[in-house]
Amino acid sequence: MAGIELRNISKVYGGSVVAVDDISLEIKDGEFMIFLGPSGCGKSTTLRMIGGLESISKGDLLIGGKRMNEVDPADRDIAIVFQNYALYPHMTVAGNLGFGLKLRGVEKGEIARRIKAISTMMGIEPLLERKPAQLSGGQRQRVALGRALVREPQAFLLDEPLSNLDAKLRAAMRTELIKLHHKVGTTIIHVTHDQIEAMTMGQRICIMKDGHIIQVGAPLEVYRNPANTFVAGFLASPPMNLVAGGLDGAGQGGLDAIVGAARLPIPQAFRQSYASQAGQAVTVGLRPEDFHLAPMGERSTPVTVLAVAVELLGPEVILVAELGGAGGPEIMARMPRDFLARPGAGLTLHYDLTQMHLFDARTGNVLVRPQIA
């Protein structure tokens, strides 16, 4: 096993198209790291540079402390699992599992031992004589992972391996990958655009946009303290409500966030941090789960909303409403599963003020304030 370090890495195509722009990141030995971002953000290109499938235009890649820029992919001791699984259609499952070992000159008895151990671990032992065309999507995914595992590499690179699976199977495979990481303890880099995968699987998340790293941290750390409006609006589903507003001095040292007709008092613990922004335009961040039906004491304030629609999801209801009443900015709020409201109905919700975030209206960067659990 080995740690992976990216030092000022860039990838430029055709001399002018910058896919990855001067990124630096240290991935610890044995860590489960998620690369998260929208299509075209550079996450897969970064993964392919680590694996040696793309050349590095600038910067240094270190694996286990050794510079790997010019090292052949076959000599990096890294296994890659692709979105389309890339199984050999003419080979059986056993043949697919053992092919890489055979090319490396591993002794037949050792190949058989590893295939036996990995197929048992992955639950594919009964499938060893089948060919890929005879397998379901989930079974093919297990074989692709098994083929990577059987090599016993120092790191795994997973390029959106679950995106072709249906929702139920994707959830099951997320659990399997987490359990697998606990068993083998090998460094894993997993590329995805799925926020649920990022939140549930990774020990840390690296969020990318337009070839840049925007924020790196533990899932809950990034969720609770987004660096800017991009992270706030991208992570979690439904995402944070981001609404245009302003800060207004309320007299006697008070400070309010004004959003349409709604007035949200800034908690005492945050006022010093936000005081310099009084009178300025801000973007107010309100997570859907921080709206409640009942008061929460001094933590919360009542807000009037006008129901627009409700989405019944089974375990919960998503209320779409206009904040502050008719004509106010549209927000989403998580409600209990038995919640009902007719479109056009006026409601009073209670917002947990300690969870409010404010962002600079011009740059989108968060206005730093004390962290509250």
KOLBA-984985 format. One record per residue (C-alpha): residue number from 1; z, y, x. Coordinates in steps of 0.5 Angstrom, whole numbers, padded with zeros to 4 digits, always signed. Last residue first. Layout:
! KOLBA-984985
+-----+-------+-------+-------+
: num :    pz :    py :    px :
+-----+-------+-------+-------+
: NUM :     Z :     Y :     X :
...
+-----+-------+-------+-------+
//
This chain:
! KOLBA-984985
+-----+-------+-------+-------+
: num :    pz :    py :    px :
+-----+-------+-------+-------+
: 373 : +0032 : +0043 : -0045 :
: 372 : +0032 : +0050 : -0044 :
: 371 : +0028 : +0053 : -0038 :
: 370 : +0029 : +0060 : -0036 :
: 369 : +0023 : +0065 : -0037 :
: 368 : +0016 : +0065 : -0033 :
: 367 : +0010 : +0069 : -0037 :
: 366 : +0005 : +0063 : -0037 :
: 365 : -0002 : +0065 : -0035 :
: 364 : -0007 : +0067 : -0040 :
: 363 : -0010 : +0072 : -0035 :
: 362 : -0011 : +0078 : -0040 :
: 361 : -0006 : +0076 : -0046 :
: 360 : -0001 : +0074 : -0041 :
: 359 : +0003 : +0068 : -0044 :
: 358 : +0009 : +0067 : -0048 :
: 357 : +0012 : +0061 : -0050 :
: 356 : +0017 : +0059 : -0055 :
: 355 : +0022 : +0053 : -0055 :
: 354 : +0028 : +0057 : -0055 :
: 353 : +0026 : +0060 : -0062 :
: 352 : +0026 : +0054 : -0066 :
: 351 : +0022 : +0056 : -0072 :
: 350 : +0025 : +0055 : -0079 :
: 349 : +0020 : +0054 : -0084 :
: 348 : +0019 : +0058 : -0091 :
: 347 : +0013 : +0056 : -0096 :
: 346 : +0008 : +0060 : -0100 :
: 345 : +0003 : +0055 : -0103 :
: 344 : -0004 : +0056 : -0103 :
: 343 : -0006 : +0049 : -0101 :
: 342 : -0001 : +0045 : -0105 :
: 341 : +0005 : +0042 : -0100 :
: 340 : +0008 : +0035 : -0099 :
: 339 : +0013 : +0032 : -0094 :
: 338 : +0015 : +0025 : -0094 :
: 337 : +0012 : +0024 : -0087 :
: 336 : +0016 : +0029 : -0084 :
: 335 : +0013 : +0035 : -0082 :
: 334 : +0009 : +0037 : -0076 :
: 333 : +0006 : +0044 : -0076 :
: 332 : -0001 : +0047 : -0075 :
: 331 : -0002 : +0054 : -0074 :
: 330 : -0007 : +0059 : -0077 :
: 329 : -0006 : +0067 : -0076 :
: 328 : -0004 : +0071 : -0082 :
: 327 : -0009 : +0073 : -0088 :
: 326 : -0004 : +0070 : -0093 :
: 325 : +0003 : +0069 : -0090 :
: 324 : +0007 : +0070 : -0084 :
: 323 : +0003 : +0064 : -0080 :
: 322 : -0003 : +0061 : -0084 :
: 321 : -0002 : +0054 : -0085 :
: 320 : -0004 : +0047 : -0083 :
: 319 : +0001 : +0042 : -0084 :
: 318 : +0001 : +0036 : -0080 :
: 317 : +0005 : +0030 : -0084 :
: 316 : +0008 : +0024 : -0080 :
: 315 : +0009 : +0017 : -0080 :
: 314 : +0003 : +0016 : -0084 :
: 313 : -0002 : +0021 : -0082 :
: 312 : -0003 : +0025 : -0088 :
: 311 : -0006 : +0032 : -0086 :
: 310 : -0004 : +0038 : -0090 :
: 309 : -0008 : +0044 : -0092 :
: 308 : -0008 : +0051 : -0092 :
: 307 : +0000 : +0052 : -0094 :
: 306 : +0002 : +0060 : -0093 :
: 305 : +0007 : +0061 : -0088 :
: 304 : +0014 : +0065 : -0088 :
: 303 : +0018 : +0064 : -0082 :
: 302 : +0026 : +0063 : -0082 :
: 301 : +0029 : +0064 : -0075 :
: 300 : +0032 : +0058 : -0070 :
: 299 : +0037 : +0057 : -0065 :
: 298 : +0042 : +0061 : -0068 :
: 297 : +0043 : +0055 : -0073 :
: 296 : +0038 : +0050 : -0074 :
: 295 : +0035 : +0052 : -0081 :
: 294 : +0032 : +0047 : -0085 :
: 293 : +0024 : +0045 : -0086 :
: 292 : +0023 : +0045 : -0078 :
: 291 : +0017 : +0048 : -0074 :
: 290 : +0018 : +0046 : -0067 :
: 289 : +0014 : +0040 : -0067 :
: 288 : +0007 : +0044 : -0068 :
: 287 : +0009 : +0048 : -0061 :
: 286 : +0009 : +0055 : -0061 :
: 285 : +0005 : +0059 : -0056 :
: 284 : +0005 : +0067 : -0057 :
: 283 : -0001 : +0070 : -0053 :
: 282 : +0001 : +0077 : -0051 :
: 281 : -0001 : +0084 : -0052 :
: 280 : +0004 : +0089 : -0049 :
: 279 : +0010 : +0094 : -0052 :
: 278 : +0015 : +0090 : -0048 :
: 277 : +0012 : +0086 : -0042 :
: 276 : +0018 : +0088 : -0037 :
: 275 : +0023 : +0086 : -0042 :
: 274 : +0020 : +0078 : -0042 :
: 273 : +0025 : +0075 : -0036 :
: 272 : +0031 : +0080 : -0038 :
: 271 : +0030 : +0078 : -0046 :
: 270 : +0029 : +0070 : -0045 :
: 269 : +0037 : +0068 : -0045 :
: 268 : +0038 : +0073 : -0051 :
: 267 : +0033 : +0069 : -0055 :
: 266 : +0027 : +0073 : -0057 :
: 265 : +0027 : +0075 : -0064 :
: 264 : +0020 : +0072 : -0068 :
: 263 : +0017 : +0077 : -0073 :
: 262 : +0011 : +0075 : -0077 :
: 261 : +0007 : +0079 : -0081 :
: 260 : +0001 : +0078 : -0075 :
: 259 : +0005 : +0075 : -0069 :
: 258 : +0010 : +0080 : -0067 :
: 257 : +0015 : +0077 : -0061 :
: 256 : +0021 : +0081 : -0062 :
: 255 : +0026 : +0084 : -0056 :
: 254 : +0033 : +0087 : -0057 :
: 253 : +0037 : +0091 : -0052 :
: 252 : +0040 : +0095 : -0058 :
: 251 : +0033 : +0097 : -0061 :
: 250 : +0028 : +0091 : -0063 :
: 249 : +0023 : +0093 : -0057 :
: 248 : +0016 : +0090 : -0059 :
: 247 : +0012 : +0084 : -0055 :
: 246 : +0005 : +0083 : -0058 :
: 245 : +0001 : +0077 : -0061 :
: 244 : -0005 : +0073 : -0061 :
: 243 : -0004 : +0066 : -0063 :
: 242 : -0004 : +0059 : -0059 :
: 241 : -0001 : +0053 : -0063 :
: 240 : +0001 : +0048 : -0058 :
: 239 : -0004 : +0042 : -0058 :
: 238 : -0004 : +0037 : -0064 :
: 237 : -0004 : +0032 : -0060 :
: 236 : -0001 : +0034 : -0053 :
: 235 : -0004 : +0037 : -0047 :
: 234 : -0010 : +0041 : -0048 :
: 233 : -0008 : +0048 : -0051 :
: 232 : -0002 : +0049 : -0047 :
: 231 : -0006 : +0047 : -0040 :
: 230 : -0011 : +0052 : -0042 :
: 229 : -0006 : +0057 : -0044 :
: 228 : -0003 : +0057 : -0037 :
: 227 : +0002 : +0054 : -0033 :
: 226 : +0005 : +0049 : -0038 :
: 225 : +0013 : +0048 : -0038 :
: 224 : +0015 : +0043 : -0043 :
: 223 : +0009 : +0039 : -0043 :
: 222 : +0008 : +0039 : -0035 :
: 221 : +0015 : +0037 : -0034 :
: 220 : +0015 : +0032 : -0040 :
: 219 : +0009 : +0029 : -0036 :
: 218 : +0011 : +0029 : -0029 :
: 217 : +0008 : +0035 : -0025 :
: 216 : +0001 : +0038 : -0023 :
: 215 : -0002 : +0044 : -0025 :
: 214 : -0009 : +0047 : -0025 :
: 213 : -0013 : +0043 : -0020 :
: 212 : -0020 : +0046 : -0019 :
: 211 : -0027 : +0043 : -0021 :
: 210 : -0028 : +0047 : -0027 :
: 209 : -0021 : +0045 : -0030 :
: 208 : -0016 : +0039 : -0027 :
: 207 : -0009 : +0037 : -0030 :
: 206 : -0006 : +0033 : -0025 :
: 205 : -0001 : +0028 : -0028 :
: 204 : +0005 : +0025 : -0025 :
: 203 : +0009 : +0018 : -0027 :
: 202 : +0003 : +0017 : -0031 :
: 201 : +0002 : +0012 : -0037 :
: 200 : +0005 : +0015 : -0044 :
: 199 : +0003 : +0023 : -0043 :
: 198 : -0004 : +0022 : -0039 :
: 197 : -0006 : +0016 : -0044 :
: 196 : -0004 : +0020 : -0050 :
: 195 : -0008 : +0026 : -0047 :
: 194 : -0014 : +0022 : -0047 :
: 193 : -0019 : +0026 : -0042 :
: 192 : -0018 : +0020 : -0037 :
: 191 : -0018 : +0018 : -0029 :
: 190 : -0013 : +0013 : -0027 :
: 189 : -0010 : +0014 : -0020 :
: 188 : -0006 : +0008 : -0018 :
: 187 : -0002 : +0006 : -0012 :
: 186 : +0001 : -0001 : -0012 :
: 185 : +0008 : -0003 : -0015 :
: 184 : +0005 : -0010 : -0017 :
: 183 : +0009 : -0012 : -0023 :
: 182 : +0011 : -0005 : -0025 :
: 181 : +0004 : -0002 : -0025 :
: 180 : +0002 : -0008 : -0029 :
: 179 : +0007 : -0007 : -0034 :
: 178 : +0004 : +0000 : -0035 :
: 177 : -0003 : -0003 : -0035 :
: 176 : -0001 : -0007 : -0040 :
: 175 : +0002 : -0002 : -0045 :
: 174 : -0004 : +0002 : -0044 :
: 173 : -0008 : -0004 : -0046 :
: 172 : -0005 : -0005 : -0052 :
: 171 : -0006 : +0002 : -0054 :
: 170 : -0013 : +0002 : -0052 :
: 169 : -0014 : -0005 : -0056 :
: 168 : -0011 : -0001 : -0063 :
: 167 : -0016 : +0005 : -0062 :
: 166 : -0022 : +0001 : -0060 :
: 165 : -0024 : +0000 : -0053 :
: 164 : -0030 : +0004 : -0049 :
: 163 : -0025 : +0009 : -0047 :
: 162 : -0020 : +0004 : -0043 :
: 161 : -0023 : +0004 : -0036 :
: 160 : -0023 : +0012 : -0036 :
: 159 : -0025 : +0011 : -0028 :
: 158 : -0019 : +0007 : -0025 :
: 157 : -0018 : +0007 : -0018 :
: 156 : -0013 : +0002 : -0015 :
: 155 : -0010 : +0003 : -0008 :
: 154 : -0007 : -0002 : -0002 :
: 153 : -0012 : -0007 : -0005 :
: 152 : -0009 : -0014 : -0007 :
: 151 : -0017 : -0017 : -0008 :
: 150 : -0015 : -0021 : -0014 :
: 149 : -0012 : -0014 : -0017 :
: 148 : -0019 : -0011 : -0017 :
: 147 : -0022 : -0017 : -0020 :
: 146 : -0016 : -0018 : -0025 :
: 145 : -0018 : -0011 : -0028 :
: 144 : -0025 : -0012 : -0029 :
: 143 : -0023 : -0019 : -0032 :
: 142 : -0018 : -0015 : -0037 :
: 141 : -0023 : -0010 : -0039 :
: 140 : -0028 : -0016 : -0041 :
: 139 : -0023 : -0019 : -0045 :
: 138 : -0021 : -0013 : -0049 :
: 137 : -0029 : -0012 : -0050 :
: 136 : -0029 : -0019 : -0053 :
: 135 : -0032 : -0024 : -0048 :
: 134 : -0038 : -0029 : -0049 :
: 133 : -0043 : -0024 : -0046 :
: 132 : -0038 : -0024 : -0039 :
: 131 : -0039 : -0031 : -0038 :
: 130 : -0034 : -0036 : -0040 :
: 129 : -0031 : -0041 : -0035 :
: 128 : -0025 : -0037 : -0033 :
: 127 : -0023 : -0035 : -0040 :
: 126 : -0017 : -0040 : -0041 :
: 125 : -0014 : -0037 : -0035 :
: 124 : -0015 : -0030 : -0038 :
: 123 : -0008 : -0028 : -0039 :
: 122 : -0008 : -0022 : -0034 :
: 121 : -0002 : -0025 : -0030 :
: 120 : -0005 : -0032 : -0031 :
: 119 : -0012 : -0030 : -0029 :
: 118 : -0008 : -0027 : -0023 :
: 117 : -0005 : -0033 : -0020 :
: 116 : -0010 : -0038 : -0021 :
: 115 : -0015 : -0033 : -0018 :
: 114 : -0011 : -0032 : -0012 :
: 113 : -0010 : -0039 : -0011 :
: 112 : -0017 : -0041 : -0012 :
: 111 : -0019 : -0035 : -0007 :
: 110 : -0014 : -0038 : -0002 :
: 109 : -0016 : -0045 : -0002 :
: 108 : -0024 : -0042 : -0001 :
: 107 : -0022 : -0039 : +0005 :
: 106 : -0023 : -0031 : +0005 :
: 105 : -0030 : -0029 : +0008 :
: 104 : -0030 : -0022 : +0005 :
: 103 : -0036 : -0024 : +0001 :
: 102 : -0032 : -0029 : -0002 :
: 101 : -0026 : -0025 : -0004 :
: 100 : -0031 : -0020 : -0007 :
:  99 : -0034 : -0026 : -0011 :
:  98 : -0027 : -0029 : -0013 :
:  97 : -0026 : -0025 : -0020 :
:  96 : -0033 : -0025 : -0022 :
:  95 : -0034 : -0032 : -0021 :
:  94 : -0028 : -0034 : -0024 :
:  93 : -0030 : -0030 : -0030 :
:  92 : -0037 : -0034 : -0030 :
:  91 : -0043 : -0031 : -0026 :
:  90 : -0050 : -0029 : -0029 :
:  89 : -0047 : -0022 : -0032 :
:  88 : -0044 : -0019 : -0026 :
:  87 : -0038 : -0015 : -0029 :
:  86 : -0039 : -0007 : -0028 :
:  85 : -0033 : -0006 : -0033 :
:  84 : -0037 : +0000 : -0036 :
:  83 : -0031 : +0005 : -0035 :
:  82 : -0031 : +0003 : -0028 :
:  81 : -0025 : -0001 : -0024 :
:  80 : -0025 : +0001 : -0017 :
:  79 : -0021 : -0003 : -0011 :
:  78 : -0019 : +0001 : -0005 :
:  77 : -0019 : -0003 : +0002 :
:  76 : -0022 : +0003 : +0005 :
:  75 : -0027 : -0001 : +0009 :
:  74 : -0032 : -0003 : +0003 :
:  73 : -0032 : +0004 : +0002 :
:  72 : -0035 : +0006 : +0009 :
:  71 : -0031 : +0011 : +0013 :
:  70 : -0034 : +0017 : +0014 :
:  69 : -0028 : +0022 : +0010 :
:  68 : -0023 : +0017 : +0011 :
:  67 : -0018 : +0020 : +0016 :
:  66 : -0012 : +0016 : +0017 :
:  65 : -0005 : +0018 : +0014 :
:  64 : -0004 : +0012 : +0010 :
:  63 : -0011 : +0014 : +0006 :
:  62 : -0013 : +0021 : +0008 :
:  61 : -0018 : +0025 : +0006 :
:  60 : -0020 : +0032 : +0009 :
:  59 : -0024 : +0038 : +0007 :
:  58 : -0031 : +0040 : +0006 :
:  57 : -0037 : +0037 : +0003 :
:  56 : -0034 : +0030 : +0002 :
:  55 : -0039 : +0024 : +0000 :
:  54 : -0039 : +0021 : -0006 :
:  53 : -0038 : +0013 : -0007 :
:  52 : -0032 : +0013 : -0002 :
:  51 : -0027 : +0011 : -0006 :
:  50 : -0023 : +0018 : -0005 :
:  49 : -0030 : +0021 : -0006 :
:  48 : -0031 : +0017 : -0013 :
:  47 : -0024 : +0019 : -0016 :
:  46 : -0025 : +0027 : -0014 :
:  45 : -0032 : +0026 : -0018 :
:  44 : -0029 : +0023 : -0024 :
:  43 : -0024 : +0029 : -0024 :
:  42 : -0029 : +0034 : -0023 :
:  41 : -0028 : +0038 : -0030 :
:  40 : -0034 : +0036 : -0033 :
:  39 : -0031 : +0033 : -0039 :
:  38 : -0025 : +0035 : -0040 :
:  37 : -0018 : +0034 : -0036 :
:  36 : -0013 : +0029 : -0034 :
:  35 : -0013 : +0026 : -0027 :
:  34 : -0007 : +0021 : -0028 :
:  33 : -0002 : +0019 : -0022 :
:  32 : +0002 : +0012 : -0022 :
:  31 : +0005 : +0012 : -0015 :
:  30 : +0006 : +0007 : -0010 :
:  29 : +0005 : +0011 : -0004 :
:  28 : +0005 : +0018 : -0006 :
:  27 : -0001 : +0022 : -0008 :
:  26 : -0001 : +0029 : -0004 :
:  25 : -0006 : +0034 : -0007 :
:  24 : -0011 : +0039 : -0005 :
:  23 : -0017 : +0042 : -0008 :
:  22 : -0022 : +0047 : -0005 :
:  21 : -0027 : +0047 : -0011 :
:  20 : -0030 : +0040 : -0014 :
:  19 : -0036 : +0040 : -0017 :
:  18 : -0039 : +0046 : -0014 :
:  17 : -0047 : +0047 : -0015 :
:  16 : -0050 : +0051 : -0010 :
:  15 : -0052 : +0047 : -0004 :
:  14 : -0055 : +0041 : -0008 :
:  13 : -0049 : +0039 : -0010 :
:  12 : -0042 : +0041 : -0007 :
:  11 : -0036 : +0037 : -0007 :
:  10 : -0029 : +0040 : -0004 :
:   9 : -0023 : +0038 : -0001 :
:   8 : -0018 : +0042 : +0002 :
:   7 : -0013 : +0037 : +0004 :
:   6 : -0013 : +0031 : -0001 :
:   5 : -0008 : +0026 : +0001 :
:   4 : -0007 : +0018 : -0001 :
:   3 : -0001 : +0014 : +0000 :
:   2 : -0001 : +0007 : +0002 :
:   1 : +0000 : +0000 : +0000 :
+-----+-------+-------+-------+
//
